[in-house]
Each structure stands twice: as structure tokens, then as C-alpha cells.
Amino acid sequence: MPCIGRSADGITISVEVKAIPRDGVPGEVTVWLWLMRRDQQAIEDRAFDRTRDESTLHRCRVRFDNGDQVERCGPFTLAPPAGDGEYTTSTSARWHDAVYPPGWEDPGFAGTQGGFLVWKEAG
């Protein structure tokens, strides 16, 4: 469940992850999350790489001991976006650890998005 919100310093992103252990065996997963800007043309072009900024990418290594467990990655506070628009948190989780989520280099990779936040610059 990706989450996005406002803070005094900008935008806050986090994600809550529910355990679904492989074969019932506890283990660790890596959770990545990042900020995405809603861009209708990029969505139509399936060019999600144009909607994300690598500087907003964060990751957590989370350990699960049972299938009922929920863990949080974040919150991470990001600087205010450079422009007005709609933004969302996107996330991905996998068993292996890496700097980038699998598919990050694929322009069509979007991850799982949460709700949208409308950002307007003060003024």
C-alpha cells in the first residue's frame, strides 16, 4: 500500500507491505519506492521512465516472520517538486536485493502506484 502526503519540508512517501511468505518460509524482501509525476502523454506512450526521478528512489530490506505481518518502508521526505501537478508513490518488492527494482531500466516499468496528491507551488 503506497502512501503519499505533504510535510512541512515537501512530500512524504512510504509503503506498507504485507508478508506473503514463499512456501510459508519466513524471509527478507527488498522494497523500493519512488515519486512519480502524472503525465498523461507519458502514460499513453507507456514511457513511465519520463514520470520518475531517480533521486526520489529509496529502498528498504524488510524481514517477515509470518504471513500476517505488515511492515513499513519509510517515510522518506522529498524536496518539493519542481512544478505543479499530480504526484503518486510507486513501489515494487522482490526477494532479492539490488540498488534498482527489476525493470527500472524498462521505459514501460511503473511499479504499483498509490493515491494521487495535487501539488501547487506557493505563491
N, CA, C and O atoms as a MOPAC input file, in Angstrom:
PM7 MOZYME 1SCF
protein

 N      0.83500 1    -1.16400 1     0.00000 1
 C      0.00000 1     0.00000 1     0.00000 1
 C      0.89300 1     1.24600 1     0.00000 1
 O      1.33100 1     1.68300 1     1.06400 1
 N      1.16900 1     1.82100 1    -1.17000 1
 C      1.98500 1     3.03300 1    -1.25000 1
 C      1.21800 1     4.24200 1    -0.72300 1
 O      0.01900 1     4.37600 1    -0.97000 1
 N      1.90200 1     5.11500 1    -0.00200 1
 C      1.27400 1     6.29900 1     0.58600 1
 C      2.05900 1     7.54600 1     0.21200 1
 O      3.28100 1     7.50600 1     0.06800 1
 N      1.34100 1     8.65600 1     0.05500 1
 C      1.96300 1     9.94600 1    -0.24700 1
 C      1.27300 1    11.00600 1     0.59300 1
 O      0.06800 1    10.93200 1     0.83300 1
 N      2.03700 1    11.98900 1     1.03900 1
 C      1.45500 1    13.06000 1     1.83900 1
 C      2.31900 1    14.30500 1     1.81000 1
 O      3.44000 1    14.29000 1     1.30200 1
 N      1.79000 1    15.36600 1     2.35300 1
 C      2.52500 1    16.63300 1     2.46300 1
 C      3.22400 1    16.69300 1     3.81200 1
 O      2.74700 1    16.14100 1     4.80300 1
 N      4.35400 1    17.36800 1     3.82800 1
 C      5.01700 1    17.65600 1     5.09400 1
 C      5.49900 1    19.10000 1     5.03000 1
 O      5.40700 1    19.74000 1     3.98300 1
 N      6.00500 1    19.60900 1     6.12800 1
 C      6.49900 1    20.97900 1     6.15500 1
 C      7.66300 1    21.16700 1     5.18400 1
 O      7.91000 1    22.27800 1     4.71400 1
 N      8.37700 1    20.08100 1     4.88500 1
 C      9.56200 1    20.16800 1     4.03400 1
 C      9.33300 1    19.72700 1     2.59700 1
 O     10.25700 1    19.82200 1     1.78800 1
 N      8.14500 1    19.25100 1     2.24300 1
 C      7.90100 1    18.80000 1     0.88000 1
 C      6.86000 1    17.70200 1     0.82500 1
 O      5.74700 1    17.85500 1     1.32600 1
 N      7.23800 1    16.58400 1     0.20300 1
 C      6.34400 1    15.43100 1     0.04700 1
 C      6.93200 1    14.25700 1     0.81800 1
 O      8.14500 1    14.04600 1     0.81100 1
 N      6.07300 1    13.49700 1     1.47900 1
 C      6.49200 1    12.31000 1     2.21600 1
 C      5.93700 1    11.08100 1     1.51200 1
 O      4.75400 1    11.02800 1     1.17600 1
 N      6.81400 1    10.07700 1     1.28900 1
 C      6.36800 1     8.82800 1     0.68500 1
 C      6.71800 1     7.66900 1     1.61200 1
 O      7.73500 1     7.68800 1     2.30500 1
 N      5.85100 1     6.66300 1     1.60800 1
 C      6.08600 1     5.44700 1     2.39200 1
 C      5.26500 1     4.33300 1     1.76100 1
 O      4.45200 1     4.57400 1     0.86900 1
 N      5.48600 1     3.11100 1     2.23400 1
 C      4.70600 1     1.97500 1     1.75300 1
 C      4.56500 1     0.97500 1     2.88700 1
 O      5.51100 1     0.73200 1     3.63700 1
 N      3.38300 1     0.39900 1     3.00700 1
 C      3.15300 1    -0.70600 1     3.93700 1
 C      3.08700 1    -1.98100 1     3.11300 1
 O      2.39300 1    -2.04600 1     2.09900 1
 N      3.81600 1    -2.99200 1     3.56100 1
 C      3.93800 1    -4.24600 1     2.82300 1
 C      3.45200 1    -5.38300 1     3.71100 1
 O      3.86800 1    -5.49900 1     4.86400 1
 N      2.57000 1    -6.22100 1     3.17400 1
 C      2.07800 1    -7.38500 1     3.91100 1
 C      2.84800 1    -8.60700 1     3.45100 1
 O      3.08400 1    -8.80000 1     2.25800 1
 N      3.23200 1    -9.41900 1     4.40100 1
 C      4.01300 1   -10.61400 1     4.10000 1
 C      3.16200 1   -11.67100 1     3.40000 1
 O      2.02800 1   -11.93700 1     3.79700 1
 N      3.71500 1   -12.25200 1     2.37800 1
 C      3.15900 1   -13.44300 1     1.74000 1
 C      4.36000 1   -14.37200 1     1.56700 1
 O      4.93200 1   -14.44700 1     0.47900 1
 N      4.74500 1   -15.07800 1     2.62700 1
 C      5.97000 1   -15.87800 1     2.56800 1
 C      5.91200 1   -16.96500 1     1.49900 1
 O      4.90400 1   -17.65500 1     1.34100 1
 N      7.00300 1   -17.09700 1     0.78100 1
 C      7.14800 1   -18.13300 1    -0.22300 1
 C      7.12000 1   -19.48300 1     0.48100 1
 O      7.96500 1   -19.75000 1     1.33500 1
 N      6.16900 1   -20.33000 1     0.13800 1
 C      6.01900 1   -21.66100 1     0.73700 1
 C      5.92200 1   -21.59900 1     2.25800 1
 O      6.26800 1   -22.56300 1     2.94000 1
 N      5.45400 1   -20.47500 1     2.79600 1
 C      5.29400 1   -20.35400 1     4.23400 1
 C      6.59600 1   -20.15700 1     4.98700 1
 O      6.61000 1   -20.18800 1     6.21700 1
 N      7.70400 1   -19.95200 1     4.25500 1
 C      9.01500 1   -19.78900 1     4.88600 1
 C      9.27800 1   -18.30400 1     5.11200 1
 O      9.18400 1   -17.51600 1     4.17100 1
 N      9.60400 1   -17.90500 1     6.33700 1
 C      9.92900 1   -16.50300 1     6.59500 1
 C     11.15800 1   -16.08700 1     5.79100 1
 O     11.96600 1   -16.92500 1     5.39200 1
 N     11.28500 1   -14.79400 1     5.56200 1
 C     12.44400 1   -14.30700 1     4.82800 1
 C     12.43300 1   -12.81000 1     4.68800 1
 O     11.55600 1   -12.11600 1     5.20200 1
 N     13.44300 1   -12.32600 1     3.96900 1
 C     13.59700 1   -10.89700 1     3.74900 1
 C     13.23200 1   -10.54300 1     2.31400 1
 O     13.44400 1   -11.32500 1     1.38700 1
 N     12.68600 1    -9.36100 1     2.15800 1
 C     12.40200 1    -8.81800 1     0.83500 1
 C     12.96800 1    -7.40200 1     0.76200 1
 O     13.16100 1    -6.73700 1     1.78000 1
 N     13.22500 1    -6.96400 1    -0.45500 1
 C     13.60900 1    -5.57600 1    -0.67400 1
 C     12.39300 1    -4.85200 1    -1.22600 1
 O     11.71100 1    -5.34300 1    -2.12600 1
 N     12.13500 1    -3.67800 1    -0.67000 1
 C     11.01900 1    -2.84300 1    -1.08700 1
 C     11.60200 1    -1.53800 1    -1.61400 1
 O     12.38600 1    -0.87600 1    -0.93300 1
 N     11.21600 1    -1.17900 1    -2.82400 1
 C     11.63900 1     0.08600 1    -3.42700 1
 C     10.43000 1     0.99900 1    -3.52200 1
 O      9.31000 1     0.53200 1    -3.72700 1
 N     10.65100 1     2.30000 1    -3.37300 1
 C      9.58800 1     3.25900 1    -3.59300 1
 C     10.16700 1     4.54200 1    -4.14300 1
 O     11.31100 1     4.89900 1    -3.86400 1
 N      9.35000 1     5.23400 1    -4.93500 1
 C      9.79800 1     6.44700 1    -5.59900 1
 C      8.58700 1     7.31000 1    -5.93800 1
 O      7.44800 1     6.84500 1    -5.92800 1
 N      8.85800 1     8.56200 1    -6.23400 1
 C      7.82600 1     9.51800 1    -6.59600 1
 C      7.62400 1     9.48300 1    -8.11000 1
 O      8.58600 1     9.42800 1    -8.87600 1
 N      6.35200 1     9.51500 1    -8.52700 1
 C      6.03200 1     9.59900 1    -9.96100 1
 C      5.11800 1    10.79100 1   -10.19200 1
 O      4.22400 1    11.07200 1    -9.39300 1
 N      5.35500 1    11.48700 1   -11.29900 1
 C      4.52700 1    12.61900 1   -11.71300 1
 C      3.52800 1    12.11800 1   -12.74500 1
 O      3.90200 1    11.40800 1   -13.67900 1
 N      2.27900 1    12.47800 1   -12.58600 1
 C      1.25800 1    12.06000 1   -13.56100 1
 C      1.44200 1    12.88100 1   -14.83300 1
 O      1.33900 1    14.10800 1   -14.81600 1
 N      1.71500 1    12.19300 1   -15.92600 1
 C      1.92600 1    12.81000 1   -17.23400 1
 C      1.12000 1    11.98900 1   -18.23300 1
 O      1.52200 1    10.89100 1   -18.61800 1
 N     -0.01800 1    12.53000 1   -18.64800 1
 C     -0.93500 1    11.76300 1   -19.49300 1
 C     -0.27800 1    11.28400 1   -20.78100 1
 O     -0.52100 1    10.15500 1   -21.20800 1
 N      0.55200 1    12.11800 1   -21.40900 1
 C      1.19800 1    11.70000 1   -22.65400 1
 C      2.17800 1    10.55500 1   -22.40400 1
 O      2.23700 1     9.61000 1   -23.19000 1
 N      2.93700 1    10.62900 1   -21.32900 1
 C      3.87100 1     9.54200 1   -20.99300 1
 C      3.11200 1     8.25100 1   -20.70400 1
 O      3.56300 1     7.16700 1   -21.07200 1
 N      1.95700 1     8.36600 1   -20.04400 1
 C      1.14200 1     7.18700 1   -19.75200 1
 C      0.66100 1     6.55700 1   -21.05700 1
 O      0.76400 1     5.34500 1   -21.24100 1
 N      0.13800 1     7.38200 1   -21.96000 1
 C     -0.32800 1     6.87000 1   -23.25000 1
 C      0.80400 1     6.24400 1   -24.05800 1
 O      0.59700 1     5.26200 1   -24.77100 1
 N      2.00300 1     6.82000 1   -23.94300 1
 C      3.17600 1     6.30000 1   -24.66200 1
 C      3.82200 1     5.11500 1   -23.94500 1
 O      4.77600 1     4.52900 1   -24.45700 1
 N      3.30700 1     4.75500 1   -22.75000 1
 C      3.90500 1     3.72400 1   -21.89500 1
 C      5.39200 1     4.03000 1   -21.66300 1
 O      6.24600 1     3.14600 1   -21.72200 1
 N      5.66400 1     5.30400 1   -21.40000 1
 C      7.02900 1     5.77600 1   -21.14800 1
 C      7.11300 1     6.28700 1   -19.71200 1
 O      7.34200 1     7.47100 1   -19.46600 1
 N      6.92200 1     5.36400 1   -18.77600 1
 C      6.88600 1     5.73900 1   -17.35900 1
 C      8.23600 1     6.24100 1   -16.86000 1
 O      8.30900 1     6.89600 1   -15.82000 1
 N      9.30100 1     5.93900 1   -17.59100 1
 C     10.61300 1     6.45900 1   -17.20000 1
 C     10.62900 1     7.98400 1   -17.25100 1
 O     11.45800 1     8.60200 1   -16.58300 1
 N      9.74000 1     8.60800 1   -18.02300 1
 C      9.65200 1    10.07200 1   -18.08500 1
 C      8.88900 1    10.64800 1   -16.90200 1
 O      8.85100 1    11.86600 1   -16.73000 1
 N      8.27900 1     9.79300 1   -16.08100 1
 C      7.46800 1    10.26500 1   -14.95400 1
 C      8.18500 1    10.13200 1   -13.62100 1
 O      7.66300 1    10.58000 1   -12.60100 1
 N      9.36300 1     9.53100 1   -13.60300 1
 C     10.05100 1     9.29100 1   -12.33800 1
 C     11.43500 1     9.94700 1   -12.35100 1
 O     12.04200 1    10.15100 1   -13.40200 1
 N     11.90300 1    10.26300 1   -11.15900 1
 C     13.20800 1    10.88500 1   -10.97400 1
 C     14.00700 1     9.96200 1   -10.06100 1
 O     13.59400 1     9.68100 1    -8.93600 1
 N     15.13700 1     9.50000 1   -10.54600 1
 C     15.95900 1     8.54900 1    -9.78400 1
 C     16.33100 1     9.07100 1    -8.40300 1
 O     16.54400 1     8.28100 1    -7.48300 1
 N     16.41300 1    10.39200 1    -8.24300 1
 C     16.81000 1    10.95300 1    -6.94000 1
 C     15.75800 1    10.68400 1    -5.86000 1
 O     16.05000 1    10.82600 1    -4.67300 1
 N     14.53800 1    10.29700 1    -6.25400 1
 C     13.48300 1    10.01400 1    -5.27200 1
 C     13.40500 1     8.52900 1    -4.91800 1
 O     12.60300 1     8.14000 1    -4.06800 1
 N     14.22700 1     7.69500 1    -5.55900 1
 C     14.20100 1     6.24600 1    -5.32600 1
 C     14.81700 1     5.90000 1    -3.96600 1
 O     15.93500 1     6.31000 1    -3.65500 1
 N     14.07000 1     5.14200 1    -3.16700 1
 C     14.53600 1     4.65500 1    -1.87100 1
 C     14.26700 1     3.16200 1    -1.79100 1
 O     13.42100 1     2.63300 1    -2.51300 1
 N     14.99100 1     2.48800 1    -0.91100 1
 C     14.73200 1     1.06000 1    -0.71800 1
 C     14.94500 1     0.68400 1     0.73000 1
 O     15.70300 1     1.32500 1     1.45800 1
 N     14.24700 1    -0.38700 1     1.13800 1
 C     14.35300 1    -0.94200 1     2.48600 1
 C     14.44700 1    -2.45800 1     2.35600 1
 O     13.84300 1    -3.05500 1     1.46500 1
 N     15.19100 1    -3.05500 1     3.23100 1
 C     15.22700 1    -4.51500 1     3.34600 1
 C     14.36300 1    -4.84400 1     4.55400 1
 O     14.63200 1    -4.36300 1     5.65400 1
 N     13.31800 1    -5.66300 1     4.36300 1
 C     12.32900 1    -5.94300 1     5.39400 1
 C     12.28000 1    -7.43900 1     5.65600 1
 O     12.28000 1    -8.24000 1     4.72100 1
 N     12.23700 1    -7.81300 1     6.92300 1
 C     12.15400 1    -9.22400 1     7.30100 1
 C     10.73100 1    -9.53800 1     7.73400 1
 O     10.11600 1    -8.81000 1     8.51400 1
 N     10.22500 1   -10.65500 1     7.19800 1
 C      8.90600 1   -11.15100 1     7.57700 1
 C      9.05500 1   -12.48300 1     8.28500 1
 O      9.82000 1   -13.34400 1     7.85200 1
 N      8.31500 1   -12.64900 1     9.38300 1
 C      8.34200 1   -13.89500 1    10.14300 1
 C      7.06600 1   -14.70600 1     9.99100 1
 O      7.04300 1   -15.89200 1    10.31700 1
 N      5.98700 1   -14.06600 1     9.49000 1
 C      4.73200 1   -14.78700 1     9.28900 1
 C      3.88500 1   -14.07400 1     8.25000 1
 O      4.15900 1   -12.92800 1     7.89200 1
 N      2.85900 1   -14.75400 1     7.77100 1
 C      2.01700 1   -14.23500 1     6.70800 1
 C      1.07100 1   -13.12600 1     7.11900 1
 O      0.45700 1   -12.49600 1     6.25800 1
 N      0.93600 1   -12.86800 1     8.41000 1
 C      0.03900 1   -11.81000 1     8.87300 1
 C      0.76600 1   -10.49300 1     9.12500 1
 O      0.13500 1    -9.47800 1     9.41900 1
 N      2.05000 1   -10.51100 1     9.01200 1
 C      2.88500 1    -9.36600 1     9.36100 1
 C      2.79100 1    -8.25500 1     8.31100 1
 O      2.76900 1    -8.52700 1     7.11100 1
 N      2.73600 1    -7.01200 1     8.77200 1
 C      2.77600 1    -5.83400 1     7.90600 1
 C      3.95400 1    -4.98300 1     8.36100 1
 O      4.10200 1    -4.70100 1     9.55000 1
 N      4.78300 1    -4.57800 1     7.42100 1
 C      5.94200 1    -3.73600 1     7.72700 1
 C      5.87600 1    -2.46300 1     6.90200 1
 O      5.26800 1    -2.43400 1     5.83200 1
 N      6.50600 1    -1.41100 1     7.40800 1
 C      6.54000 1    -0.11700 1     6.71800 1
 C      7.95300 1     0.16700 1     6.22800 1
 O      8.93500 1    -0.10400 1     6.92000 1
 N      8.03700 1     0.71500 1     5.02500 1
 C      9.28100 1     1.24700 1     4.46700 1
 C      9.06200 1     2.74400 1     4.34500 1
 O      8.17200 1     3.18700 1     3.61900 1
 N      9.86300 1     3.51900 1     5.04700 1
 C      9.68600 1     4.95700 1     5.06000 1
 C      9.11800 1     5.38500 1     6.40700 1
 O      9.07200 1     4.57000 1     7.32800 1
 N      8.70500 1     6.57000 1     6.54700 1
 C      8.54000 1     7.56800 1     5.49300 1
 C      9.85600 1     8.24500 1     5.11200 1
 O     10.78000 1     8.36200 1     5.91700 1
 N      9.90400 1     8.68600 1     3.85400 1
 C     11.02000 1     9.45100 1     3.32200 1
 C     10.46700 1    10.80400 1     2.89100 1
 O      9.43900 1    10.87700 1     2.21800 1
 N     11.15300 1    11.87300 1     3.28300 1
 C     10.72400 1    13.21200 1     2.90700 1
 C     11.53400 1    13.66700 1     1.70800 1
 O     12.76400 1    13.62900 1     1.72000 1
 N     10.82100 1    14.10100 1     0.66500 1
 C     11.42500 1    14.56300 1    -0.57400 1
 C     11.24200 1    16.06800 1    -0.69700 1
 O     10.25600 1    16.62500 1    -0.21400 1
 N     12.19100 1    16.71600 1    -1.34000 1
 C     12.07200 1    18.15400 1    -1.58200 1
 C     10.80300 1    18.42500 1    -2.38800 1
 O     10.34200 1    17.55700 1    -3.12900 1
 N     10.24300 1    19.61200 1    -2.25000 1
 C      9.05100 1    19.92700 1    -3.04100 1
 C      9.32200 1    19.72300 1    -4.52600 1
 O     10.41500 1    20.03200 1    -4.99900 1
 N      8.34200 1    19.20700 1    -5.27100 1
 C      8.52400 1    19.03000 1    -6.71400 1
 C      8.81500 1    20.35200 1    -7.41000 1
 O      8.45300 1    21.41900 1    -6.91400 1
 N      9.46700 1    20.27400 1    -8.55400 1
 C      9.85700 1    21.47400 1    -9.30500 1
 C      8.66100 1    22.19900 1    -9.91900 1
 O      8.75700 1    23.38200 1   -10.24500 1
 N      7.54300 1    21.50400 1   -10.07900 1
 C      6.40100 1    22.16000 1   -10.70500 1
 C      5.08000 1    21.64500 1   -10.18300 1
 O      5.01300 1    20.62600 1    -9.49600 1
 N      4.03100 1    22.37200 1   -10.52200 1
 C      2.67100 1    21.96900 1   -10.16400 1
 C      2.32800 1    20.67100 1   -10.88300 1
 O      2.85600 1    20.39000 1   -11.95900 1
 N      1.44400 1    19.88600 1   -10.28400 1
 C      0.98500 1    18.67900 1   -10.94900 1
 C      0.46800 1    17.65600 1    -9.96400 1
 O      0.38200 1    17.90400 1    -8.76100 1
 N      0.12200 1    16.49100 1   -10.50700 1
 C     -0.31600 1    15.36200 1    -9.68500 1
 C      0.85300 1    14.40300 1    -9.54000 1
 O      1.55100 1    14.09900 1   -10.50700 1
 N      1.05500 1    13.93000 1    -8.31100 1
 C      2.16000 1    13.02200 1    -7.99800 1
 C      1.62100 1    11.81300 1    -7.24800 1
 O      0.58000 1    11.88900 1    -6.59600 1
 N      2.33200 1    10.70400 1    -7.34600 1
 C      1.96800 1     9.49000 1    -6.64100 1
 C      3.23600 1     8.78300 1    -6.17400 1
 O      4.33800 1     9.08000 1    -6.63600 1
 N      3.06000 1     7.85300 1    -5.25900 1
 C      4.15100 1     6.97700 1    -4.84300 1
 C      4.01200 1     5.68600 1    -5.62200 1
 O      2.91500 1     5.14400 1    -5.75700 1
 N      5.12400 1     5.20000 1    -6.13100 1
 C      5.12800 1     3.91300 1    -6.81600 1
 C      6.08000 1     2.99800 1    -6.06700 1
 O      7.04600 1     3.46400 1    -5.46400 1
 N      5.81100 1     1.68200 1    -6.10300 1
 C      6.59200 1     0.74000 1    -5.32300 1
 C      6.73200 1    -0.60000 1    -6.02700 1
 O      5.96100 1    -0.93300 1    -6.92700 1
 N      7.72400 1    -1.35100 1    -5.60200 1
 C      7.95400 1    -2.71100 1    -6.08400 1
 C      8.63800 1    -3.47000 1    -4.95400 1
 O      9.33900 1    -2.86800 1    -4.14100 1
 N      8.44500 1    -4.77200 1    -4.89700 1
 C      9.08000 1    -5.60200 1    -3.85500 1
 C      9.51400 1    -6.92500 1    -4.47800 1
 O      8.81100 1    -7.48400 1    -5.31900 1
 N     10.67300 1    -7.41800 1    -4.05800 1
 C     11.20600 1    -8.68300 1    -4.55300 1
 C     12.04300 1    -9.34900 1    -3.45600 1
 O     12.47200 1    -8.70000 1    -2.50300 1
 N     12.26200 1   -10.64500 1    -3.61000 1
 C     13.06700 1   -11.39400 1    -2.64800 1
 C     14.52000 1   -10.95300 1    -2.67100 1
 O     15.15300 1   -10.85300 1    -1.62000 1
 N     15.06000 1   -10.68800 1    -3.86000 1
 C     16.48700 1   -10.34100 1    -3.94700 1
 C     16.71300 1    -8.86000 1    -3.63700 1
 O     15.78100 1    -8.05800 1    -3.68900 1
 N     17.94300 1    -8.51200 1    -3.31700 1
 C     18.30000 1    -7.13000 1    -3.04300 1
 C     19.08200 1    -6.58200 1    -4.22900 1
 O     19.87500 1    -7.29800 1    -4.84100 1
 N     18.86100 1    -5.33400 1    -4.54700 1
 C     19.58000 1    -4.64400 1    -5.61600 1
 C     19.36500 1    -3.15100 1    -5.42400 1
 O     18.46900 1    -2.73400 1    -4.69000 1
 N     20.18300 1    -2.35700 1    -6.08100 1
 C     20.04200 1    -0.91100 1    -5.99000 1
 C     18.73600 1    -0.46100 1    -6.64700 1
 O     18.04100 1     0.41200 1    -6.12800 1
 N     18.41100 1    -1.06400 1    -7.79100 1
 C     17.21600 1    -0.70300 1    -8.53900 1
 C     16.23800 1    -1.87000 1    -8.56600 1
 O     16.65700 1    -3.02700 1    -8.54300 1
 N     14.94100 1    -1.58000 1    -8.61300 1
 C     13.96800 1    -2.67300 1    -8.73800 1
 C     14.07900 1    -3.31200 1   -10.12200 1
 O     14.46200 1    -2.64800 1   -11.08400 1
 N     13.74400 1    -4.60200 1   -10.22400 1
 C     13.75000 1    -5.24900 1   -11.53500 1
 C     12.82500 1    -4.50200 1   -12.49600 1
 O     11.68000 1    -4.20500 1   -12.15500 1
 N     13.31500 1    -4.20400 1   -13.67600 1
 C     12.52400 1    -3.48100 1   -14.65700 1
 C     12.76000 1    -1.98600 1   -14.67900 1
 O     12.21800 1    -1.30200 1   -15.54700 1
 N     13.55400 1    -1.44300 1   -13.74900 1
 C     13.77000 1     0.00200 1   -13.65600 1
 C     14.23800 1     0.58900 1   -14.98700 1
 O     13.83500 1     1.69400 1   -15.35000 1
 N     15.08300 1    -0.14000 1   -15.71600 1
 C     15.61600 1     0.36800 1   -16.98100 1
 C     14.60500 1     0.28700 1   -18.12200 1
 O     14.82300 1     0.89500 1   -19.17000 1
 N     13.50800 1    -0.44600 1   -17.94800 1
 C     12.47600 1    -0.58700 1   -18.96400 1
 C     11.57300 1     0.65000 1   -18.92500 1
 O     10.98500 1     0.93800 1   -17.88300 1
 N     11.44900 1     1.38500 1   -20.03100 1
 C     10.60300 1     2.58400 1   -20.02600 1
 C      9.15400 1     2.29600 1   -19.62900 1
 O      8.47100 1     3.19400 1   -19.13800 1
 N      8.66900 1     1.07300 1   -19.82900 1
 C      7.29600 1     0.72600 1   -19.51000 1
 C      7.06700 1     0.30200 1   -18.07000 1
 O      5.93200 1     0.02400 1   -17.68500 1
 N      8.13000 1     0.24600 1   -17.26200 1
 C      8.01300 1    -0.17900 1   -15.86000 1
 C      7.42800 1     0.95500 1   -15.01700 1
 O      7.94700 1     2.07100 1   -15.01100 1
 N      6.33400 1     0.64900 1   -14.30300 1
 C      5.68400 1     1.66700 1   -13.47800 1
 C      5.57400 1     1.27000 1   -12.01300 1
 O      5.33900 1     2.13700 1   -11.17000 1
 N      5.73700 1    -0.01600 1   -11.67400 1
 C      5.53800 1    -0.44400 1   -10.29800 1
 C      4.06000 1    -0.39200 1    -9.92900 1
 O      3.19500 1    -0.33900 1   -10.80300 1
 N      3.78100 1    -0.40700 1    -8.64200 1
 C      2.41100 1    -0.33200 1    -8.12000 1
 C      2.21700 1     1.05000 1    -7.51800 1
 O      2.95000 1     1.44000 1    -6.61000 1
 N      1.23600 1     1.79200 1    -8.01600 1
 C      1.01400 1     3.15300 1    -7.53300 1
 C     -0.04900 1     3.21700 1    -6.45100 1
 O     -0.92100 1     2.35600 1    -6.34400 1
 N      0.05800 1     4.27200 1    -5.65500 1
 C     -0.94300 1     4.55700 1    -4.63600 1
 C     -1.83200 1     5.69700 1    -5.10200 1
 O     -1.99900 1     5.91900 1    -6.30100 1
 N     -2.39800 1     6.41600 1    -4.14700 1
 C     -3.25800 1     7.55400 1    -4.45900 1
 C     -2.45200 1     8.73900 1    -4.96300 1
 O     -1.22600 1     8.76100 1    -4.86300 1
 N     -3.15600 1     9.72400 1    -5.50700 1
 C     -2.50500 1    10.91100 1    -6.05600 1
 C     -2.56800 1    12.08700 1    -5.09100 1
 O     -3.49500 1    12.20500 1    -4.28900 1
 N     -1.57100 1    12.94800 1    -5.18300 1
 C     -1.51700 1    14.18600 1    -4.41500 1
 C     -1.35400 1    15.31600 1    -5.42200 1
 O     -0.47400 1    15.26200 1    -6.28100 1
 N     -2.19300 1    16.33300 1    -5.32200 1
 C     -2.06700 1    17.51100 1    -6.19400 1
 C     -1.11400 1    18.47700 1    -5.52500 1
 O     -1.31500 1    18.86600 1    -4.37400 1
 N     -0.06200 1    18.86900 1    -6.25600 1
 C      0.94700 1    19.78200 1    -5.72200 1
 C      0.84400 1    21.11900 1    -6.44900 1
 O      0.86100 1    21.16600 1    -7.67900 1
 N      0.73900 1    22.19700 1    -5.68800 1
 C      0.74800 1    23.54800 1    -6.24100 1
 C      1.82500 1    24.32600 1    -5.50600 1
 O      1.88700 1    24.31800 1    -4.27600 1
 N      2.67800 1    25.00400 1    -6.28100 1
 C      3.71200 1    25.81800 1    -5.66500 1
 C      3.06000 1    27.01200 1    -4.98000 1
 O      2.09100 1    27.58900 1    -5.47300 1
 N      3.62100 1    27.36200 1    -3.83100 1
 C      3.09300 1    28.51900 1    -3.09700 1
 C      3.31500 1    29.79100 1    -3.90900 1
 O      4.31000 1    29.91700 1    -4.62300 1
 N      2.40500 1    30.70400 1    -3.79600 1
 C      2.62100 1    31.95800 1    -4.49600 1
 C      1.43200 1    32.52200 1    -5.01800 1
 O      1.47200 1    33.58700 1    -5.63500 1

